[in-house]
Amino acid sequence: ATKIPFRLNQNQALLTFEDEEVAQRLTKMSKHIVNLDNTTANVTVRPFELEMVFQFEFHVTVSGKKINVSEIPELPIPEDWMRDKLELNFYKTEQGGGGEIENVTYDKESGTAVITFLRPGASNNFLGCTKYPFCAEGRCFKLCVSPNFDFHLRKFQPYCGVSKKTILLKGIPEVEEDEESVQDMIEIHFQKPSNGGGEIEEIKYISRGAAYVCFEE
């Protein structure tokens, strides 16, 4: 689920009701007089809207023809020779290779390569194989082998999230009571049907500083 953050500032509260009709009714009333122990407070109810966020689908595909190779040693040979040696090494089916190779992309500076096989599904030969033997210039090395992934973003779109069951309270005064007690008094007020309220699903009140509250789509 997409988690959407909302900054709740000092002396503000968020109330989420079980019934969205209650939240809409309280929003239309706008001003509310709330009893906070020995003090009455004129608080304002604001419609609740989240800032603009982005929604997208993230697709990951494991290539059936490509593998990534890293930790390739730097040897005193031309780059095209190294490509040929890599191709020969990963072609050998007797040691678990993938058969005929379509292309080898080699980067000497980073010591990495991408091997593309001709046969679809050839990369499955390397599943579970993290190290692969490589012999060159009279020495044997172990190269790091990993799957090749394709990443795609789809349905990328901005939107403004709205919680129809949530209201934002502003203008809550500073009182001597602790934060939890004030939150309880706010909850009692907005649960009473006589005040236009109803059953509260979630409440968060901040008396000092700020907090981020996350909403799930």
C-alpha positions as CSV (number, residue, x, y, z in Angstrom):
1,A,0.0,0.0,0.0
2,T,1.2,3.5,-0.7
3,K,2.0,5.4,2.5
4,I,1.3,9.1,2.3
5,P,2.9,11.3,5.0
6,F,1.2,14.4,6.5
7,R,2.9,17.0,8.8
8,L,0.9,17.6,11.9
9,N,2.0,20.9,13.5
10,Q,1.9,22.1,17.1
11,N,-1.5,22.5,18.7
12,Q,-3.2,20.6,15.9
13,A,-5.1,17.3,15.9
14,L,-6.2,14.7,13.4
15,L,-9.4,12.7,14.0
16,T,-10.5,9.8,11.7
17,F,-14.1,8.7,12.2
18,E,-15.6,5.3,11.4
19,D,-18.3,7.0,9.4
20,E,-17.3,9.6,6.8
21,E,-20.6,11.3,7.1
22,V,-19.6,12.4,10.6
23,A,-16.4,13.9,9.4
24,Q,-18.2,15.8,6.6
25,R,-20.8,17.1,9.0
26,L,-18.3,18.4,11.5
27,T,-16.3,20.1,8.7
28,K,-19.4,21.9,7.6
29,M,-20.0,23.2,11.2
30,S,-16.5,24.6,11.0
31,K,-16.3,26.2,14.5
32,H,-16.5,24.1,17.7
33,I,-16.4,25.0,21.4
34,V,-14.5,22.2,23.2
35,N,-14.3,21.9,27.0
36,L,-10.7,21.3,28.1
37,D,-11.0,20.8,31.8
38,N,-11.5,24.3,33.2
39,T,-11.1,26.0,29.9
40,T,-13.2,26.3,26.8
41,A,-11.5,26.4,23.4
42,N,-12.8,27.7,20.1
43,V,-11.3,25.3,17.6
44,T,-11.6,25.3,13.9
45,V,-12.3,22.2,11.7
46,R,-10.7,22.2,8.3
47,P,-11.3,19.8,5.4
48,F,-8.4,17.3,5.2
49,E,-6.3,17.1,2.1
50,L,-2.8,15.7,1.7
51,E,-0.1,17.4,-0.3
52,M,0.5,16.3,-3.9
53,V,2.0,12.8,-4.1
54,F,2.9,10.5,-6.9
55,Q,1.5,7.1,-7.7
56,F,3.1,4.5,-9.9
57,E,3.6,0.8,-10.6
58,F,7.2,-0.6,-10.3
59,H,7.8,-3.6,-12.5
60,V,10.9,-5.8,-12.2
61,T,11.7,-8.4,-14.8
62,V,14.5,-11.0,-14.5
63,S,16.2,-11.4,-17.9
64,G,16.3,-14.9,-19.2
65,K,19.2,-14.1,-21.6
66,K,21.5,-11.8,-19.6
67,I,23.7,-12.1,-16.6
68,N,25.8,-9.5,-14.8
69,V,29.5,-10.3,-14.1
70,S,31.7,-8.3,-11.7
71,E,35.0,-8.5,-10.0
72,I,36.7,-9.2,-13.3
73,P,40.5,-8.9,-12.7
74,E,42.5,-6.2,-14.5
75,L,44.9,-8.1,-16.8
76,P,47.6,-6.8,-19.2
77,I,45.7,-7.7,-22.3
78,P,43.6,-5.6,-24.8
79,E,39.9,-5.2,-24.0
80,D,38.8,-7.1,-27.1
81,W,40.9,-10.1,-25.9
82,M,39.2,-9.9,-22.5
83,R,35.8,-9.9,-24.2
84,D,36.8,-13.0,-26.2
85,K,38.0,-14.8,-23.0
86,L,34.8,-13.9,-21.2
87,E,32.7,-15.2,-24.1
88,L,34.6,-18.5,-24.3
89,N,34.5,-18.9,-20.5
90,F,30.7,-18.4,-20.2
91,Y,30.0,-20.4,-23.4
92,K,31.4,-23.7,-22.0
93,T,28.4,-25.8,-21.2
94,E,30.6,-28.5,-19.6
95,Q,31.3,-26.2,-16.7
96,G,27.7,-24.9,-16.4
97,G,27.9,-22.2,-19.0
98,G,24.9,-20.9,-21.0
99,G,25.9,-21.9,-24.5
100,E,26.1,-19.7,-27.6
101,I,26.6,-16.0,-26.7
102,E,25.0,-13.1,-28.6
103,N,27.0,-10.2,-27.1
104,V,29.5,-9.3,-24.4
105,T,29.6,-5.8,-23.0
106,Y,32.8,-5.3,-21.0
107,D,33.8,-2.3,-18.9
108,K,37.4,-2.5,-17.9
109,E,37.4,0.5,-15.6
110,S,34.7,-1.0,-13.3
111,G,35.7,-4.6,-13.9
112,T,32.1,-5.6,-14.9
113,A,30.4,-7.1,-17.9
114,V,27.0,-8.0,-19.2
115,I,26.8,-11.4,-21.0
116,T,23.9,-11.9,-23.4
117,F,23.2,-15.4,-24.5
118,L,21.5,-16.4,-27.7
119,R,19.1,-18.9,-26.2
120,P,16.2,-17.6,-24.1
121,G,16.3,-19.1,-20.6
122,A,20.1,-19.6,-20.8
123,S,20.7,-17.4,-17.7
124,N,18.7,-19.9,-15.6
125,N,21.9,-22.0,-15.7
126,F,23.4,-19.5,-13.3
127,L,20.6,-19.4,-10.7
128,G,22.1,-19.9,-7.3
129,C,25.6,-19.5,-8.7
130,T,27.3,-16.5,-7.2
131,K,30.9,-17.3,-8.1
132,Y,32.0,-18.7,-11.5
133,P,35.5,-19.9,-12.4
134,F,37.5,-17.9,-14.9
135,C,40.9,-18.8,-16.2
136,A,43.2,-16.4,-18.1
137,E,46.9,-15.7,-18.4
138,G,47.7,-18.9,-16.6
139,R,45.7,-18.0,-13.5
140,C,42.3,-18.9,-12.2
141,F,39.8,-16.4,-10.7
142,K,36.3,-16.5,-9.3
143,L,34.0,-14.0,-10.9
144,C,30.8,-12.7,-9.2
145,V,27.7,-13.6,-11.2
146,S,24.2,-12.1,-10.6
147,P,20.9,-11.9,-12.5
148,N,20.2,-9.0,-14.8
149,F,17.1,-7.0,-14.0
150,D,15.0,-4.7,-16.1
151,F,13.1,-2.0,-14.2
152,H,10.1,-0.2,-15.5
153,L,7.8,2.5,-14.1
154,R,4.2,2.4,-15.3
155,K,1.1,4.5,-14.7
156,F,3.1,7.3,-13.1
157,Q,0.8,10.1,-12.1
158,P,0.5,12.9,-9.5
159,Y,-2.6,13.2,-7.3
160,C,-3.9,14.9,-4.2
161,G,-5.0,12.3,-1.6
162,V,-8.2,13.1,0.3
163,S,-9.3,11.3,3.5
164,K,-13.1,11.8,3.7
165,K,-13.2,10.3,7.1
166,T,-10.6,12.6,8.6
167,I,-10.8,16.1,9.9
168,L,-8.0,18.6,10.9
169,L,-8.4,20.6,14.1
170,K,-6.6,23.9,14.4
171,G,-6.4,26.5,17.2
172,I,-6.2,24.2,20.2
173,P,-4.8,26.4,23.0
174,E,-1.9,25.5,25.3
175,V,-3.2,24.3,28.6
176,E,-1.6,22.9,31.8
177,E,-2.8,19.4,31.2
178,D,-0.5,16.8,29.6
179,E,-0.9,15.9,25.9
180,E,-2.6,12.6,26.6
181,S,-5.3,14.2,28.8
182,V,-6.0,16.9,26.2
183,Q,-6.3,14.3,23.5
184,D,-8.8,12.4,25.7
185,M,-10.9,15.5,26.2
186,I,-10.9,16.2,22.4
187,E,-11.9,12.6,21.7
188,I,-14.8,12.8,24.3
189,H,-16.2,16.0,22.7
190,F,-16.1,14.7,19.1
191,Q,-17.6,11.3,20.0
192,K,-20.8,12.8,21.4
193,P,-23.7,12.8,18.8
194,S,-25.0,16.0,20.6
195,N,-21.9,17.7,19.3
196,G,-22.4,16.3,15.8
197,G,-19.8,13.7,16.4
198,G,-19.5,9.9,16.3
199,E,-17.3,6.9,16.8
200,I,-13.6,7.8,16.4
201,E,-11.3,5.3,14.7
202,E,-8.0,7.1,15.3
203,I,-6.9,10.4,16.9
204,K,-3.5,12.2,17.1
205,Y,-2.9,15.4,18.9
206,I,0.4,17.4,19.0
207,S,1.0,20.0,21.8
208,R,4.7,20.6,21.0
209,G,6.9,20.4,17.9
210,A,5.5,18.5,15.0
211,A,4.9,14.9,13.8
212,Y,4.5,13.1,10.5
213,V,1.4,10.9,10.3
214,C,1.2,8.3,7.5
215,F,-2.0,7.5,5.6
216,E,-2.4,4.3,3.6
217,E,-4.2,4.4,0.3
